Every structure is written in structure tokens, then in C-alpha cells.
Amino acid sequence: MSAAIASLASYGSDSDSENESESNTSIEKVGPDDPDATAHLKPLQSGPTMSLAVLNSAPEVAVKEAVETGIHLDPSLKEVTYNPTYETMFAPEFGPTNPYKSQQMSAPRNMLSGYAEPAHVNDFMFEQQRRTFSTYGYALDPSVDTHEASSCSYIGAVEEAEKNKGLTVFESGQKKPEKRKKVKGGDAGEIDNFLGPWAKYVDEKDVAKPSEEEKKELDEITAKRQKKGRNEDEAPGEEKTILHVKDMYDYQGRSYLHVPQDVGVNLRSADAPDKCYLPKKQIHVWSGHTKGVSAIRLYPRSGHLLLSSSMDCKIKLWEVYGERRCLRTFIGHSKAVRDICFNNSGTQFLSAAYDRYLKLWDSETGQCISRFTNRKVPYCVKFNPDEDKQNLFVAGMSDKKIVQWDIRTSEVVQEYDRHLGAVNTITFVDENRRFVSTSDDKSLRVWEWDIPVDFKYIAEPSMHSMPAVTLSPNGKWLACQSMDNQILIFGAQNRFRLNKKKIFKGHMVAGYACQVDFSPDMSYVVSGDADGKLNIWDWKTTKLYHRIKAHDKVCISALWHPHETSKVITCGWDGQIKLWD
């Protein structure tokens, strides 16, 4: 019994192993008479078991040479030790190539909908063909070479394209060049015979010509006008001066340039007052100019004298203390005076006027020392503040240049030519090593002295022209009167960046170069406006503290006295200069 069970187990195990290896092995086919082929059909016998002949029928693995000939590369491989060909890598995973795979399925793809060839289409050409198609119903076929002009090169309304000869929407509206040339007066290419585009409208019979007598008279009038205009431009105005006080010198031989000692203020001190206060009332009016006052300047250091220039072509010197008289009038410009500037000691000053001349005057005697011109209108003028450079000054001109003159030789020694518009202001900063200029080109440029290339250029799209600039008493800030009715503050050291927290608003100055000033203790900012008002802002909060109706017309300038706590001087286009306290 045990032998039978053992033989059955042996038979079962053999059949199980045969079933398990059915997919991997095959029984060798033999003839019907072969006893091995019918051994499993015979009844079990007690005795030793017989094993079947098992053959290994697994496919042979392709070697390197076979792979290179196009046999499939196993996709499960993590590493390939040789360079397979394209056919090897993209061969079917098993079996032959699919004969039913369509061309579209086998085509390479680089996007979801198919394969897009790289191409470049000009934006203008695309827009031109799109508009032509929407207007006329035809457009060039992009798949056809456009150089071959035929009916096949168009899509859409081909008949319309042939009728219009393929003209695009941009070309069809233009006149044909053949018709343009067929005008009376010849062709533009023939210079000798070309009489201009209006030749076809002109008939020589209709042209009115002066007679010989009229022509002679017209020539004389024209010659006189040219001569008169040339003489006016070339000849500078005659310089003279008027002294308005009885004695030029006092009993000690001192002139009005001497700083007074009995005014109750230490005018020789360079210290600013400890605390400044808002001016509230008018205490004096200087009147003497017959037209608007364009600029006022205080005497350097002491501020006991006031220099004013006017549109009546005159310059006047006034007392600030005492009787506040007009001391001297300087006459020498033939047109309105635009700007004035003292030297460091106050003994001389420069004036710039619309007669294209810059003149150097002696403050004490009123004599015109020298004159300078480059045939352009000077808009602003400044002495170099350094003590060793008092013989040099710069002027911003109407021809976009900043010109540097030497007083000793009366010659131009340097030109700063980088602006794109007339130069409005020049302000020295950084211990006079640099200067800042503003222009009608709405930019701000910073220059190193005597180097004609700007090292800093500030021009934002939101910026407006800034025709008036003032340096703060501590030398750290530049207050710029902007034409968008704001006072902008730029840092005057290193980066010259706009301080966005310090913007002063509330006045209307668009179109006018209203001068800005600071109080000596940096507490307030003052400025005139187009309505003739004096505006005073708080420096820390930028709040508009006070507004005074100062002049009937434009209040063009406001100066805070450097040694007084609350005295402000204003001037306007009504011809008056006023003192406020």
C-alpha cells in the first residue's frame, strides 16, 4: 500500500513539474512506436519510476551583434554598455512591426495634436495677410513659395486676388507711382527740369511779381531791417550807474558794503538762529522797478544788502536795515535781466540777460568790469564758490550747454554739453566739488567740476521740468520746484536719490520758475506761487502751515534772511520787493 502511494506521489510530482514548466519547456516529439512516448499511459507498476525527457525550449538571448542589426532592446534594462542604433531602440518590444499601424500613428510627435515644424512668421506680415483676408477675402498661401506669383499661391477668394493683382490692404490704398510722376514740371529724378509738386497748379500768368521800382524799394527796406537787427544784436547796451544816496562814503571812509554794527543782529556770525518763526505781516516795500522783478540775492554772509534784477533791464542794490534805501542802480542791458550772482566777498556780481550778454559789475562803484557772450541767451549764472576759483564762473545757456568762463582772460575754458534742452539752474554741492544742473529736457545731471561728462543722470518718466533749485543750509538736500505743482527733495550727497517722504504740495506754480528757500534752522520751506502768494511748509511733516497774499501778480522768489528768526523777502512780477516779519 505504501509503495502504491509513493508511486502516485511520484507520478503527481512529475505531472506538477511538467505543468509548471509547460510555458517554458516542451516535450520532444517522437514516433508512435517509441516506448517513451506511451510510457505515461501504462498502468503503474511497482518498481523504480521513470522520468520523462525534458527539453529547454527558451528563446536565445540576442547578443550585441544581433541587437545592432535591429533586434529589440529590452526596455527594462537600466544600463546599456554600448551605443544602440535608432532602429534598435525603436524596434517593437516583441513580434514583428505592426503592419496595420497607420502613417499618422507612426509619424513622430512633439505635441499632442502631432508634429509642429519650427517656423518664424513676421508680425507685420501676419497682420498684413490677416487684414487682407478679412477685407478682401484672400491671402497668401503660407505653404507655397511666395516668389512664384500665381493663382495657386492664394487661398480664399482667388478670383478677387487675380483681379486686384494680389495687392494687400496696405498697398491698395496707395496711389500708383506712375500717376504721381505724370505732373507738370517734370520728374523728381530730373533735378534740372523739376519745378516742385505744386507746378501743375501754378500758371506763370497768374503769378504776381513786383515791378522794378517796387522791387528796388523792397530791397532797401530789407537791407535796413537786416542792418538794424544785426547792430542791435551785436552792440551791447551802454553801461552806466546811478548813485541814489548823497554820500558814497561815511565819515570813516566806509562804503555801503561795510557790514553795519548797530542793527541788533550779529551779521558777521556764520551761525544760524536757534529757532525760526513764521512771518505774519508786511513791514516794508521796496519799490523802484517799473516792471516785474525776476530775481533777488542777499549780500553774502551778512545779508545787509539786497540785489534785485528786473524785466526793465535794470539792476538795483537796496539796504535791508536802517532806512532801507535804494543805494545804486546798474544800467547796461538792453533786454530783461534773467539772473544775478554775487561772488564770495560780495565786491562783484554777474548779471545774465536776454540780450545774450553776461556782465561783471563792481558792487561798490557800479562800473562794468567786463562782458561775456557766445551769442546765446544765458538762463542762469553762478560763480564757483571755492576761494581759489573766484575767477571762474559757469552759465547755463539756451543752446543746451553749460559754459565755463575765466574772468581774467574773458575766454571760454570748458563746455558741458550733455543736456537736450535749455539749462535752467546750476547748484554747487558736495563742498563745491560737484554741481547739479536742471534743464528743459526734464532731467537732472550731476557733474564733477571741470569734467565735461555727467557722472549722474536722473530722468524718470514721471518727472517734470524743474526750473528752480535751492541747496539746504546743511548741504544735505536739494529742493527742486517741479512743474507739476510740487517741491521735490533730492539728496545732495552721494546717490542724489529722490526723497519720497518729503514732497511739498498745495501751491500752483506750473509755468513759473518760483524760487524755493529754507529757513536757517531747517524748520520751514518757503516758496511763492503763480497767484502771488507766499507758502510756508513745515520741513518735518511737509504740512502747509501758512499762506500769505504777498503780490498782485506772480511771486517769483522768496528768501529767508540767514540771520533773522522770521524775516522773509519776496519779489513779484508787480515790480515790488516786500519784507515780511
C-alpha positions, 0 to 999 in steps of 0.5 A, a space after each residue: 500500500 505504501 509503495 502504491 502511494 509513493 508511486 502516485 506521489 511520484 507520478 503527481 510530482 512529475 505531472 506538477 513539474 511538467 505543468 509548471 514548466 509547460 510555458 517554458 519547456 516542451 516535450 520532444 516529439 517522437 514516433 508512435 512506436 517509441 516506448 517513451 512516448 506511451 510510457 505515461 499511459 501504462 498502468 503503474 507498476 511497482 518498481 523504480 519510476 521513470 522520468 520523462 525527457 525534458 527539453 529547454 525550449 527558451 528563446 536565445 538571448 540576442 547578443 550585441 551583434 544581433 541587437 545592432 542589426 535591429 533586434 529589440 532592446 529590452 526596455 527594462 534594462 537600466 544600463 546599456 554598455 554600448 551605443 544602440 542604433 535608432 532602429 534598435 531602440 525603436 524596434 517593437 518590444 516583441 513580434 514583428 512591426 505592426 503592419 496595420 499601424 497607420 502613417 499618422 500613428 507612426 509619424 513622430 510627435 512633439 505635441 499632442 495634436 502631432 508634429 509642429 515644424 519650427 517656423 518664424 512668421 513676421 508680425 507685420 506680415 501676419 497682420 498684413 495677410 490677416 487684414 487682407 483676408 478679412 477685407 478682401 477675402 484672400 491671402 497668401 498661401 503660407 505653404 507655397 513659395 511666395 516668389 512664384 506669383 500665381 493663382 495657386 499661391 492664394 487661398 480664399 477668394 482667388 478670383 478677387 486676388 487675380 483681379 486686384 493683382 494680389 495687392 494687400 490692404 496696405 498697398 491698395 490704398 496707395 496711389 500708383 507711382 506712375 500717376 504721381 510722376 505724370 505732373 507738370 514740371 517734370 520728374 523728381 529724378 530730373 533735378 534740372 527740369 523739376 519745378 516742385 509738386 505744386 507746378 501743375 497748379 501754378 500758371 506763370 500768368 497768374 503769378 504776381 511779381 513786383 515791378 522794378 521800382 517796387 522791387 528796388 524799394 523792397 530791397 532797401 527796406 530789407 537791407 535796413 531791417 537786416 542792418 538794424 537787427 544785426 547792430 542791435 544784436 551785436 552792440 551791447 547796451 551802454 553801461 552806466 550807474 546811478 548813485 541814489 544816496 548823497 554820500 558814497 562814503 561815511 565819515 570813516 571812509 566806509 562804503 555801503 558794503 561795510 557790514 553795519 554794527 548797530 542793527 541788533 543782529 550779529 551779521 558777521 556770525 556764520 551761525 544760524 538762529 536757534 529757532 525760526 518763526 513764521 512771518 505774519 505781516 508786511 513791514 516794508 516795500 521796496 519799490 523802484 522797478 517799473 516792471 516785474 522783478 525776476 530775481 533777488 540775492 542777499 549780500 553774502 554772509 551778512 545779508 545787509 544788502 539786497 540785489 534785485 534784477 528786473 524785466 526793465 533791464 535794470 539792476 538795483 542794490 537796496 539796504 535791508 536795515 536802517 532806512 532801507 534805501 535804494 543805494 545804486 542802480 546798474 544800467 547796461 542791458 538792453 533786454 530783461 535781466 534773467 539772473 544775478 550772482 554775487 561772488 564770495 566777498 560780495 565786491 562783484 556780481 554777474 548779471 545774465 540777460 536776454 540780450 545774450 550778454 553776461 556782465 561783471 559789475 563792481 558792487 561798490 562803484 557800479 562800473 562794468 568790469 567786463 562782458 561775456 557772450 557766445 551769442 546765446 541767451 544765458 538762463 542762469 549764472 553762478 560763480 564757483 564758490 571755492 576761494 581759489 576759483 573766484 575767477 571762474 564762473 559757469 552759465 547755463 545757456 539756451 543752446 543746451 550747454 553749460 559754459 565755463 568762463 575765466 574772468 581774467 582772460 574773458 575766454 571760454 575754458 570748458 563746455 558741458 554739453 550733455 543736456 537736450 534742452 535749455 539749462 535752467 539752474 546750476 547748484 554747487 554741492 558736495 563742498 563745491 566739488 560737484 554741481 547739479 544742473 536742471 534743464 528743459 529736457 526734464 532731467 537732472 545731471 550731476 557733474 564733477 567740476 571741470 569734467 565735461 561728462 555727467 557722472 549722474 543722470 536722473 530722468 524718470 518718466 514721471 518727472 517734470 521740468 524743474 526750473 528752480 533749485 535751492 541747496 539746504 543750509 546743511 548741504 544735505 538736500 536739494 529742493 527742486 520746484 517741479 512743474 507739476 505743482 510740487 517741491 521735490 527733495 533730492 539728496 545732495 550727497 552721494 546717490 542724489 536719490 529722490 526723497 519720497 517722504 518729503 514732497 511739498 504740495 498745495 501751491 500752483 506754480 506750473 509755468 513759473 520758475 518760483 524760487 524755493 528757500 529754507 529757513 536757517 534752522 531747517 524748520 520751514 520751506 518757503 516758496 511763492 506761487 503763480 497767484 502771488 502768494 507766499 507758502 510756508 511748509 513745515 520741513 518735518 511733516 511737509 504740512 502747509 502751515 501758512 499762506 500769505 497774499 504777498 503780490 498782485 501778480 506772480 511771486 517769483 522768489 522768496 528768501 529767508 534772511 540767514 540771520 533773522 528768526 522770521 524775516 522773509 523777502 519776496 519779489 513779484 512780477 508787480 515790480 515790488 520787493 516786500 519784507 515780511 516779519 
